[in-house]
Amino acid sequence: MNLDPIQTLASNLRTEIGKAIIGQHDTIDLLLVAMLSRGHVLLEGVPGTAKTFLAQVFAHLIKADFGRIQFTPDLLPGDLIGTNLFSFQTNSFKLVKGPIFCDLLLADEINRTPPKTQAALLEAMQERQVTIDGERFALGNNFMVIATQNPIEQQGTYPLPEAQLDRFLFKHILSYPEREDEIKIVQQHGQRTGTPDLKKLGLKPVVTKKSISAASEVISHIRLTDEVTHYVVDLVRGTRNNPLFETGASPRAAAMIASASRAYAALQGRDYVIPDDVKTIALPALRHRAILSPAAEIEGRTADEVITAVIEQTQAPR
């Protein structure tokens, strides 16, 4: 199995992203894994941590048809997926497609819209299609959602329902940059207040849809032994058996972790998955799926803390 094209693809993307984004290497790696395993990513971070800019840069570099929608309390499902409007000129209905018809959708501030509108994404994220007035429309195999949310503002926000969260491969929390990285950010972007022009930064697409599809096909054949498969299942089941969780992760989580582990292994240059691959992606793949019990919340426990304990307590194969 030749993994050189995948290694080259990842290296080129990291190099180009580095021209615009300082640091955030773990975020970039998770985006690469999600892209190759056809998963969706939820980015959570305080304002100003480049969540939106990173999504724009990523879409530009993979030459994706980019769609963006700002989620607001008055947003309707039709504003997202589109609707049939009557045309008096033709005396017939015409479909006006929404921004969801793209390769990469940036769902900005996704928790600012009511559950009814959030639910419009469920079919798209799981089946990569939408249904408008009973007619199905395909979105393509490479359709990907990068959603952002702000953790510090509660007023005017709507928590994402569990069914929505379960469709995200990863929930990644962006922290503040290190001091040295923040100095570089100011040096590079401190002469402007708006979003930088990607062309002026010298960013050029380095990946094609065809190469992404080819890489995804190769990754589907990465070896996952029975022992590692059992380890993935035991990790997921460990969240269900832990009394600190009211609800554990779903079987979908186990399947997604297996797929993402294959992608991560390929990025490391291996055609087989090892337990450390699973451990690396387990926390961002589980933190949004396992729901803490009321008793754990009263004790001040966090999902990350309990999931980390589950990972440490689950015996990994040698």
Residue frames as qw, qx, qy, qz and C-alpha x, y, z in Angstrom:
[[0.000, 0.889, 0.459, 0.000, 0.00, 0.00, 0.00],
 [0.455, 0.273, 0.007, 0.848, 1.55, 3.28, -1.13],
 [0.255, -0.816, -0.447, 0.263, 0.96, 6.04, 1.41],
 [0.439, -0.107, 0.121, 0.884, 3.34, 8.56, -0.16],
 [0.007, -0.511, -0.422, -0.749, 0.56, 10.57, -1.88],
 [0.478, -0.767, -0.417, -0.096, -1.24, 10.95, 1.46],
 [0.616, -0.464, -0.112, 0.627, 1.97, 12.03, 3.17],
 [0.312, 0.139, 0.275, 0.898, 2.62, 14.57, 0.41],
 [0.198, -0.672, -0.497, -0.512, -0.96, 15.84, 0.53],
 [0.557, -0.746, -0.331, 0.155, -0.79, 16.39, 4.30],
 [0.579, -0.293, 0.023, 0.761, 2.65, 17.99, 4.15],
 [0.185, 0.344, 0.361, 0.847, 1.60, 20.45, 1.45],
 [0.332, -0.753, -0.449, -0.348, -1.54, 21.41, 3.37],
 [0.617, -0.641, -0.233, 0.394, 0.34, 21.93, 6.63],
 [0.489, -0.072, 0.145, 0.857, 2.91, 24.10, 4.85],
 [0.014, 0.478, 0.398, 0.783, 0.34, 26.31, 3.16],
 [0.467, -0.760, -0.432, -0.135, -1.86, 26.62, 6.25],
 [0.642, -0.442, -0.178, 0.601, 1.22, 27.68, 8.20],
 [0.304, 0.267, 0.194, 0.894, 1.51, 30.75, 5.97],
 [0.284, -0.553, -0.251, -0.741, -1.74, 32.11, 7.41],
 [0.755, -0.586, -0.150, -0.254, -2.34, 30.28, 10.71],
 [0.153, 0.586, -0.671, 0.427, 0.23, 30.43, 13.48],
 [0.262, -0.195, 0.830, -0.452, 0.30, 27.35, 15.73],
 [0.758, 0.132, 0.229, -0.596, -2.88, 25.27, 16.16],
 [0.222, 0.370, -0.862, -0.264, -1.09, 22.17, 14.91],
 [0.218, 0.127, 0.934, -0.252, -3.45, 19.82, 16.77],
 [0.500, 0.543, 0.315, -0.597, -6.46, 21.56, 15.20],
 [0.418, 0.579, -0.497, -0.492, -4.98, 21.23, 11.72],
 [0.037, 0.210, -0.975, -0.058, -4.23, 17.54, 12.24],
 [0.360, 0.317, 0.782, -0.399, -7.81, 16.86, 13.33],
 [0.512, 0.618, 0.005, -0.596, -9.14, 18.69, 10.27],
 [0.284, 0.468, -0.764, -0.341, -6.90, 16.54, 8.07],
 [0.131, 0.016, 0.980, -0.151, -8.14, 13.36, 9.76],
 [0.446, 0.480, 0.523, -0.545, -11.76, 14.49, 9.40],
 [0.452, 0.605, -0.308, -0.578, -11.29, 15.36, 5.73],
 [0.236, 0.355, -0.876, -0.225, -9.70, 11.99, 4.92],
 [0.038, 0.160, 0.966, -0.202, -12.25, 9.98, 6.91],
 [0.209, -0.420, -0.541, -0.698, -15.18, 12.09, 5.66],
 [0.357, -0.554, -0.661, 0.358, -16.17, 13.40, 9.07],
 [0.041, -0.840, -0.192, -0.506, -17.46, 16.70, 10.42],
 [0.503, -0.028, -0.454, 0.735, -15.81, 18.92, 13.02],
 [0.287, -0.891, -0.305, -0.173, -17.20, 21.15, 15.76],
 [0.484, 0.262, -0.302, 0.778, -14.75, 23.87, 16.82],
 [0.413, -0.844, -0.341, -0.039, -15.34, 25.51, 20.18],
 [0.574, -0.040, -0.172, 0.799, -13.34, 28.49, 21.32],
 [0.089, -0.743, -0.289, 0.597, -13.53, 32.03, 22.58],
 [0.473, 0.868, 0.152, 0.000, -13.86, 34.82, 20.00],
 [0.107, 0.917, -0.379, -0.064, -10.70, 35.75, 18.16],
 [0.608, -0.404, 0.671, 0.129, -9.04, 32.31, 18.08],
 [0.197, 0.455, -0.636, -0.591, -9.27, 32.13, 14.24],
 [0.547, 0.181, 0.802, -0.158, -11.98, 29.45, 14.03],
 [0.588, 0.715, 0.274, -0.262, -13.68, 31.04, 11.04],
 [0.214, 0.816, -0.462, -0.272, -10.44, 32.08, 9.35],
 [0.326, -0.330, 0.880, 0.100, -9.04, 28.55, 9.67],
 [0.615, 0.392, 0.672, -0.126, -12.12, 27.11, 7.98],
 [0.466, 0.843, -0.007, -0.269, -11.80, 29.63, 5.13],
 [0.001, 0.701, -0.681, -0.212, -8.10, 28.85, 4.65],
 [0.485, -0.092, 0.870, -0.006, -8.75, 25.11, 4.73],
 [0.633, 0.585, 0.473, -0.184, -11.51, 25.33, 2.12],
 [0.333, 0.865, -0.255, -0.274, -9.34, 27.50, -0.14],
 [0.126, -0.596, 0.777, 0.158, -6.39, 25.11, -0.02],
 [0.449, 0.065, 0.891, 0.029, -8.40, 21.99, -0.83],
 [0.143, 0.051, -0.535, -0.831, -10.11, 23.85, -3.67],
 [0.037, 0.426, 0.890, -0.160, -13.52, 23.20, -2.15],
 [0.158, -0.570, -0.407, -0.696, -16.73, 24.93, -3.08],
 [0.222, -0.093, -0.619, 0.747, -17.10, 26.95, 0.12],
 [0.319, -0.642, -0.469, -0.516, -20.42, 27.81, 1.73],
 [0.223, -0.017, -0.584, 0.780, -20.91, 29.86, 4.85],
 [0.353, -0.655, -0.453, -0.491, -23.96, 30.70, 6.89],
 [0.018, 0.276, -0.526, 0.804, -24.15, 32.80, 10.03],
 [0.373, -0.445, -0.813, -0.036, -26.54, 31.05, 12.41],
 [0.140, -0.220, 0.226, -0.938, -28.96, 33.43, 14.13],
 [0.282, 0.185, 0.782, -0.524, -32.09, 32.97, 16.28],
 [0.576, 0.499, 0.201, -0.615, -34.39, 33.90, 13.38],
 [0.161, 0.385, -0.788, -0.452, -32.76, 31.57, 10.83],
 [0.838, 0.139, 0.225, -0.477, -35.19, 29.13, 9.20],
 [0.735, -0.081, 0.642, 0.203, -34.46, 25.65, 7.75],
 [0.637, 0.689, 0.320, 0.132, -35.24, 26.98, 4.26],
 [0.054, 0.959, -0.270, -0.061, -32.53, 29.61, 4.66],
 [0.455, -0.545, 0.691, 0.136, -30.05, 26.78, 5.06],
 [0.548, 0.045, 0.805, 0.224, -31.13, 24.07, 2.61],
 [0.072, 0.043, -0.521, -0.849, -33.15, 26.15, 0.15],
 [0.415, 0.416, 0.631, -0.506, -36.79, 26.27, -0.93],
 [0.285, 0.389, 0.707, 0.517, -39.07, 26.13, -3.95],
 [0.091, 0.489, 0.185, -0.848, -40.25, 29.59, -4.97],
 [0.515, 0.622, 0.590, 0.014, -43.04, 30.30, -7.44],
 [0.236, -0.223, 0.358, 0.875, -41.95, 32.12, -10.58],
 [0.444, 0.648, 0.368, -0.499, -44.64, 34.27, -12.21],
 [0.229, 0.608, -0.514, -0.560, -42.58, 34.44, -15.40],
 [0.229, 0.195, -0.918, -0.257, -42.63, 30.67, -15.95],
 [0.731, -0.236, -0.061, -0.637, -45.78, 29.99, -13.92],
 [0.891, -0.060, -0.444, 0.074, -43.96, 27.21, -12.08],
 [0.633, -0.756, 0.153, 0.059, -41.90, 26.58, -8.95],
 [0.611, 0.615, -0.396, 0.303, -38.14, 26.98, -9.08],
 [0.821, -0.434, -0.216, 0.300, -35.68, 25.59, -6.58],
 [0.102, 0.873, -0.311, 0.362, -33.47, 28.20, -4.94],
 [0.834, -0.069, -0.453, 0.309, -30.64, 26.24, -3.34],
 [0.461, -0.885, 0.053, -0.041, -29.32, 27.24, 0.06],
 [0.080, 0.814, -0.570, 0.081, -25.68, 27.57, 1.14],
 [0.752, -0.300, 0.579, -0.096, -25.63, 23.91, 2.19],
 [0.869, 0.460, 0.162, 0.079, -25.09, 22.99, -1.48],
 [0.156, 0.863, -0.477, 0.065, -21.30, 23.10, -1.34],
 [0.751, 0.203, -0.589, 0.219, -18.26, 20.94, -0.56],
 [0.443, -0.127, -0.587, 0.666, -17.36, 22.54, 2.75],
 [0.269, -0.775, -0.355, -0.448, -19.97, 24.32, 4.85],
 [0.244, 0.117, -0.521, 0.809, -18.94, 26.69, 7.62],
 [0.417, -0.691, -0.544, -0.229, -21.77, 26.71, 10.15],
 [0.255, 0.342, -0.365, 0.827, -20.72, 29.78, 12.10],
 [0.264, -0.136, 0.504, -0.811, -22.00, 30.09, 15.68],
 [0.392, -0.156, -0.826, -0.374, -24.16, 27.00, 15.19],
 [0.267, -0.391, -0.797, 0.374, -25.56, 27.18, 18.73],
 [0.089, 0.226, 0.166, -0.956, -27.23, 30.54, 18.07],
 [0.483, -0.015, -0.465, -0.742, -30.08, 29.04, 16.06],
 [0.723, -0.178, 0.371, -0.555, -33.07, 27.08, 17.43],
 [0.510, -0.155, 0.845, 0.033, -33.17, 23.25, 17.32],
 [0.696, 0.564, 0.394, -0.206, -35.61, 23.27, 14.38],
 [0.448, 0.840, -0.283, -0.116, -33.00, 24.90, 12.15],
 [0.246, -0.580, 0.776, 0.011, -30.15, 22.85, 13.63],
 [0.717, 0.091, 0.679, -0.132, -32.12, 19.72, 12.71],
 [0.662, 0.708, -0.035, -0.245, -31.97, 20.72, 9.04],
 [0.156, 0.715, -0.679, -0.060, -28.33, 19.61, 9.15],
 [0.691, -0.255, 0.649, -0.191, -29.03, 16.09, 10.43],
 [0.869, 0.393, 0.300, -0.030, -29.80, 14.46, 7.07],
 [0.465, 0.840, -0.270, 0.070, -27.03, 16.38, 5.32],
 [0.182, -0.709, 0.662, -0.158, -24.35, 15.37, 7.82],
 [0.674, -0.164, 0.707, -0.136, -25.32, 11.71, 8.00],
 [0.731, 0.373, 0.567, 0.066, -26.51, 10.91, 4.47],
 [0.248, -0.321, 0.389, 0.827, -24.92, 13.77, 2.52],
 [0.009, -0.419, -0.672, -0.611, -28.22, 14.70, 0.96],
 [0.198, 0.184, 0.395, -0.878, -31.13, 17.03, 1.69],
 [0.099, 0.483, 0.848, 0.194, -34.86, 16.62, 1.11],
 [0.128, 0.226, 0.061, -0.964, -36.83, 19.62, -0.16],
 [0.651, 0.223, 0.032, -0.725, -40.58, 19.19, -0.66],
 [0.911, 0.054, 0.363, -0.189, -40.18, 15.43, -0.85],
 [0.785, 0.585, -0.156, 0.135, -37.36, 15.49, -3.43],
 [0.765, -0.505, 0.167, 0.362, -33.85, 14.38, -2.50],
 [0.439, 0.860, -0.223, 0.134, -30.74, 16.24, -3.61],
 [0.891, -0.124, -0.131, 0.417, -27.23, 14.79, -3.23],
 [0.180, -0.966, 0.160, 0.097, -24.47, 16.91, -1.72],
 [0.572, 0.632, -0.502, 0.145, -21.50, 14.76, -2.77],
 [0.884, -0.205, -0.360, 0.214, -19.27, 12.30, -0.94],
 [0.524, 0.151, -0.296, 0.784, -16.79, 14.99, 0.06],
 [0.281, -0.758, -0.182, -0.560, -19.40, 17.19, 1.77],
 [0.557, -0.129, -0.553, 0.606, -17.99, 18.38, 5.10],
 [0.278, -0.878, -0.225, -0.319, -19.30, 20.61, 7.88],
 [0.459, 0.042, -0.449, 0.765, -17.04, 22.72, 10.06],
 [0.332, -0.808, -0.388, -0.295, -19.17, 24.27, 12.79],
 [0.304, 0.260, -0.446, 0.801, -18.08, 26.83, 15.35],
 [0.465, -0.751, -0.420, -0.209, -19.51, 27.82, 18.69],
 [0.079, 0.597, -0.383, 0.701, -18.63, 30.23, 21.46],
 [0.564, -0.271, -0.754, 0.201, -18.47, 28.66, 24.94],
 [0.251, -0.147, -0.470, 0.834, -18.62, 31.83, 27.05],
 [0.333, 0.002, -0.028, -0.942, -21.85, 33.46, 25.85],
 [0.117, 0.243, 0.951, -0.151, -25.00, 31.70, 27.05],
 [0.336, 0.564, 0.360, -0.663, -27.62, 34.37, 26.34],
 [0.570, 0.609, -0.161, -0.527, -29.33, 33.79, 23.01],
 [0.210, 0.401, -0.869, -0.199, -27.81, 30.35, 22.49],
 [0.900, -0.046, 0.029, -0.433, -29.39, 26.91, 22.11],
 [0.444, -0.440, 0.778, 0.062, -27.44, 23.80, 23.18],
 [0.466, 0.303, -0.687, -0.468, -26.97, 21.35, 20.34],
 [0.894, -0.154, 0.142, -0.397, -29.19, 18.26, 20.73],
 [0.612, -0.392, 0.679, 0.103, -27.49, 14.92, 21.28],
 [0.785, 0.418, 0.446, 0.098, -28.51, 13.65, 17.83],
 [0.384, 0.914, -0.107, 0.080, -26.75, 16.63, 16.27],
 [0.282, -0.782, 0.556, -0.007, -23.61, 16.26, 18.37],
 [0.790, -0.131, 0.596, 0.056, -23.36, 12.55, 17.57],
 [0.748, 0.616, 0.215, 0.123, -22.96, 13.34, 13.88],
 [0.133, 0.909, -0.388, 0.076, -19.76, 15.30, 14.48],
 [0.854, 0.168, -0.405, 0.278, -16.63, 13.18, 14.29],
 [0.528, -0.037, -0.402, 0.747, -14.69, 15.57, 16.53],
 [0.200, -0.952, -0.178, -0.150, -15.39, 18.34, 18.97],
 [0.670, 0.127, -0.206, 0.702, -12.16, 20.28, 19.32],
 [0.297, -0.913, -0.222, 0.168, -11.59, 23.00, 21.87],
 [0.528, 0.577, -0.094, 0.616, -9.30, 25.80, 20.74],
 [0.549, -0.666, -0.244, 0.442, -7.27, 27.31, 23.53],
 [0.053, 0.975, -0.140, -0.165, -5.39, 30.60, 23.62],
 [0.776, 0.502, -0.268, 0.272, -2.06, 30.49, 21.73],
 [0.741, -0.351, -0.145, 0.554, 1.29, 30.28, 23.48],
 [0.150, -0.859, -0.004, 0.489, 3.05, 33.60, 24.06],
 [0.304, -0.356, 0.584, 0.663, 5.58, 33.09, 21.25],
 [0.248, 0.412, 0.784, 0.391, 2.82, 32.13, 18.81],
 [0.029, 0.876, 0.450, -0.169, 0.78, 35.18, 19.82],
 [0.220, -0.693, 0.244, 0.641, 3.75, 37.44, 19.16],
 [0.262, -0.039, 0.743, 0.615, 4.05, 35.95, 15.65],
 [0.163, 0.669, 0.718, 0.104, 0.31, 36.46, 15.10],
 [0.054, -0.900, -0.169, 0.397, 0.62, 40.15, 15.95],
 [0.266, -0.509, 0.488, 0.657, 3.71, 40.52, 13.77],
 [0.230, 0.135, 0.816, 0.514, 2.01, 38.87, 10.79],
 [0.032, -0.628, -0.698, -0.341, -1.53, 40.21, 11.08],
 [0.282, -0.610, -0.416, 0.612, -1.16, 43.28, 13.29],
 [0.107, -0.170, 0.249, 0.947, -1.23, 45.76, 10.39],
 [0.359, -0.233, -0.544, -0.722, -4.92, 45.11, 9.65],
 [0.413, -0.085, 0.576, -0.700, -8.15, 44.73, 11.60],
 [0.823, 0.214, -0.007, -0.526, -10.19, 42.66, 9.13],
 [0.905, -0.026, 0.417, 0.076, -9.73, 39.16, 7.80],
 [0.210, -0.542, 0.569, 0.581, -6.58, 38.89, 5.65],
 [0.717, 0.524, -0.190, -0.419, -6.91, 38.40, 1.90],
 [0.892, -0.155, 0.414, 0.096, -5.91, 34.81, 1.20],
 [0.751, 0.584, 0.088, 0.296, -4.43, 35.67, -2.18],
 [0.077, 0.901, -0.297, 0.307, -2.25, 38.41, -0.68],
 [0.650, -0.570, 0.494, -0.093, -0.94, 35.84, 1.79],
 [0.237, 0.526, -0.766, -0.284, 0.22, 33.78, -1.19],
 [0.562, -0.025, 0.784, -0.262, -2.06, 30.83, -0.47],
 [0.487, 0.307, -0.569, -0.588, -2.64, 28.56, -3.44],
 [0.918, -0.073, 0.140, -0.365, -4.78, 25.41, -3.56],
 [0.016, 0.546, -0.836, -0.056, -2.58, 22.33, -3.17],
 [0.305, 0.077, 0.940, -0.133, -5.20, 19.56, -3.08],
 [0.407, 0.006, -0.486, -0.774, -7.92, 18.54, -5.51],
 [0.780, -0.102, 0.228, -0.573, -11.23, 16.76, -4.91],
 [0.876, 0.273, -0.380, -0.117, -9.91, 13.83, -6.91],
 [0.403, 0.398, -0.704, 0.430, -6.83, 13.46, -4.69],
 [0.409, -0.279, 0.531, -0.688, -8.98, 13.62, -1.53],
 [0.894, 0.060, 0.007, -0.443, -11.28, 10.89, -2.85],
 [0.758, 0.362, -0.533, 0.105, -8.28, 8.75, -3.81],
 [0.098, 0.408, -0.696, 0.583, -6.71, 9.22, -0.37],
 [0.638, -0.182, 0.362, -0.655, -9.99, 8.33, 1.36],
 [0.922, 0.173, -0.238, -0.253, -10.21, 5.14, -0.69],
 [0.545, 0.390, -0.661, 0.338, -6.67, 4.13, 0.32],
 [0.187, -0.365, 0.594, -0.692, -7.40, 4.87, 3.99],
 [0.826, -0.115, 0.053, -0.550, -10.44, 2.59, 3.97],
 [0.917, 0.167, -0.363, 0.028, -8.00, -0.31, 3.44],
 [0.035, 0.600, -0.636, 0.484, -5.71, 0.54, 6.39],
 [0.599, -0.123, -0.790, 0.048, -5.50, -2.56, 8.58],
 [0.451, -0.484, 0.324, -0.676, -7.46, -2.61, 11.83],
 [0.319, 0.106, -0.936, 0.105, -6.77, -5.84, 13.71],
 [0.572, -0.516, -0.596, -0.225, -9.37, -7.60, 15.82],
 [0.545, -0.350, -0.468, 0.601, -7.46, -6.65, 18.97],
 [0.105, -0.045, -0.032, 0.993, -7.54, -2.93, 18.14],
 [0.380, -0.370, -0.512, -0.676, -11.20, -3.19, 17.09],
 [0.599, -0.499, -0.615, 0.114, -12.01, -4.72, 20.49],
 [0.396, -0.232, -0.294, 0.838, -10.07, -1.89, 22.14],
 [0.119, -0.195, -0.231, -0.946, -12.15, 0.75, 20.31],
 [0.548, -0.458, -0.564, -0.415, -15.37, -0.95, 21.38],
 [0.601, -0.402, -0.552, 0.415, -14.17, -1.30, 24.98],
 [0.206, -0.036, -0.137, 0.968, -13.35, 2.43, 25.11],
 [0.334, -0.288, -0.329, -0.835, -16.79, 3.39, 23.89],
 [0.661, -0.433, -0.592, -0.158, -18.51, 0.90, 26.19],
 [0.490, -0.162, -0.499, 0.696, -16.42, 2.26, 29.05],
 [0.105, -0.154, 0.047, -0.981, -18.29, 5.55, 28.79],
 [0.612, -0.334, -0.428, -0.575, -21.59, 3.71, 29.14],
 [0.753, -0.305, -0.562, 0.156, -20.51, 1.72, 32.18],
 [0.329, 0.105, -0.390, 0.854, -19.11, 4.72, 34.04],
 [0.182, -0.691, -0.670, 0.201, -21.55, 5.99, 36.72],
 [0.168, -0.509, -0.052, 0.843, -20.30, 9.55, 36.19],
 [0.134, 0.062, -0.540, -0.829, -21.94, 9.52, 32.76],
 [0.586, 0.259, 0.435, -0.633, -25.70, 9.65, 32.42],
 [0.842, 0.497, 0.156, -0.138, -25.45, 8.57, 28.78],
 [0.572, -0.403, 0.524, 0.486, -22.41, 7.05, 27.10],
 [0.163, 0.480, -0.520, -0.687, -21.19, 7.16, 23.52],
 [0.828, 0.314, 0.159, -0.435, -23.17, 5.46, 20.74],
 [0.824, 0.057, 0.492, 0.276, -22.16, 2.59, 18.43],
 [0.506, 0.832, 0.097, 0.206, -21.78, 5.28, 15.75],
 [0.213, -0.908, 0.361, -0.003, -18.95, 6.70, 17.86],
 [0.726, -0.315, 0.578, 0.199, -17.06, 3.39, 17.72],
 [0.723, 0.488, 0.402, 0.278, -17.39, 3.20, 13.94],
 [0.231, 0.958, -0.041, 0.166, -16.24, 6.82, 13.56],
 [0.441, -0.766, 0.460, 0.086, -13.24, 6.29, 15.85],
 [0.799, -0.011, 0.537, 0.271, -12.21, 3.26, 13.81],
 [0.574, 0.719, 0.261, 0.292, -12.40, 5.26, 10.58],
 [0.017, -0.975, 0.182, -0.130, -10.55, 8.25, 12.06],
 [0.667, -0.554, 0.471, 0.165, -7.86, 5.97, 13.51],
 [0.788, 0.295, 0.412, 0.350, -7.19, 4.61, 10.03],
 [0.340, 0.886, 0.071, 0.307, -6.77, 8.16, 8.71],
 [0.346, -0.885, 0.310, -0.042, -4.48, 9.12, 11.59],
 [0.810, -0.248, 0.463, 0.261, -2.34, 6.01, 11.05],
 [0.680, 0.554, 0.294, 0.380, -1.96, 6.88, 7.36],
 [0.074, 0.966, -0.090, 0.232, -0.84, 10.39, 8.26],
 [0.540, -0.703, 0.459, 0.052, 1.86, 8.79, 10.42],
 [0.335, 0.587, -0.686, -0.269, 2.98, 6.72, 7.42],
 [0.269, -0.135, 0.940, -0.159, 1.61, 3.38, 8.63],
 [0.501, -0.037, -0.601, -0.622, -0.75, 1.00, 6.84],
 [0.552, -0.358, -0.750, 0.066, -2.02, -0.40, 10.14],
 [0.359, -0.750, 0.002, -0.555, -3.62, 1.08, 13.26],
 [0.473, 0.036, -0.713, 0.516, -1.99, 0.87, 16.69],
 [0.356, -0.678, -0.610, 0.203, -3.63, 1.59, 20.07],
 [0.294, -0.406, -0.104, 0.859, -1.84, 4.94, 20.33],
 [0.035, -0.205, -0.495, -0.844, -3.69, 6.11, 17.22],
 [0.377, -0.601, -0.666, -0.229, -6.98, 5.35, 18.94],
 [0.454, -0.564, -0.407, 0.557, -5.87, 7.07, 22.14],
 [0.241, -0.100, 0.134, 0.956, -4.89, 10.22, 20.24],
 [0.229, -0.225, -0.418, -0.850, -8.29, 10.76, 18.67],
 [0.323, -0.427, -0.840, 0.084, -10.46, 9.26, 21.44],
 [0.137, -0.458, -0.450, 0.754, -10.89, 12.43, 23.53],
 [0.209, 0.272, -0.170, -0.924, -12.03, 14.80, 20.73],
 [0.368, -0.087, -0.773, -0.510, -14.20, 11.97, 19.36],
 [0.412, -0.400, -0.812, 0.105, -15.95, 11.27, 22.68],
 [0.149, -0.148, -0.431, 0.878, -16.11, 14.53, 24.66],
 [0.368, 0.045, -0.083, -0.925, -19.32, 15.69, 22.98],
 [0.591, -0.099, -0.688, -0.410, -21.05, 12.32, 23.01],
 [0.496, -0.282, -0.755, 0.323, -20.89, 11.30, 26.66],
 [0.278, -0.703, -0.125, -0.643, -23.26, 13.24, 28.95],
 [0.161, 0.221, -0.712, 0.647, -22.24, 13.80, 32.56],
 [0.389, -0.554, -0.736, 0.011, -24.62, 12.73, 35.30],
 [0.233, -0.870, -0.104, -0.422, -26.10, 15.46, 37.55],
 [0.769, -0.612, 0.012, 0.185, -24.03, 14.13, 40.46],
 [0.732, 0.052, 0.147, 0.663, -20.80, 14.49, 38.45],
 [0.184, 0.694, 0.177, 0.673, -21.72, 18.05, 37.47],
 [0.503, -0.839, -0.081, -0.190, -22.39, 18.94, 41.11],
 [0.817, -0.411, 0.109, 0.390, -18.96, 17.57, 42.00],
 [0.053, 0.884, -0.269, -0.379, -17.46, 19.87, 39.38],
 [0.629, -0.109, 0.672, 0.375, -16.24, 17.05, 37.12],
 [0.377, 0.605, -0.288, -0.640, -15.77, 17.65, 33.40],
 [0.929, 0.319, 0.084, -0.170, -16.40, 15.32, 30.47],
 [0.516, 0.684, -0.492, 0.151, -12.75, 15.60, 29.42],
 [0.233, -0.550, 0.706, -0.381, -11.59, 14.57, 32.86],
 [0.790, -0.049, 0.513, -0.331, -13.83, 11.51, 33.05],
 [0.858, 0.500, -0.073, -0.093, -13.13, 10.40, 29.46],
 [0.279, 0.704, -0.620, 0.206, -9.38, 10.69, 30.08],
 [0.474, -0.368, 0.716, -0.358, -9.84, 8.41, 33.10],
 [0.895, 0.235, 0.273, -0.262, -11.79, 5.92, 30.96],
 [0.663, 0.660, -0.351, 0.029, -8.97, 5.91, 28.39],
 [0.013, 0.624, -0.718, 0.309, -6.38, 5.31, 31.11],
 [0.608, -0.198, 0.654, -0.404, -8.42, 2.51, 32.71],
 [0.894, 0.357, 0.072, -0.261, -9.19, 0.64, 29.48],
 [0.647, -0.378, 0.578, 0.323, -6.55, -1.98, 28.80],
 [0.498, 0.707, -0.310, -0.396, -4.91, -1.52, 25.42],
 [0.982, 0.128, 0.092, 0.101, -3.65, -4.50, 23.39],
 [0.477, -0.619, 0.425, 0.456, 0.10, -4.93, 23.11]]
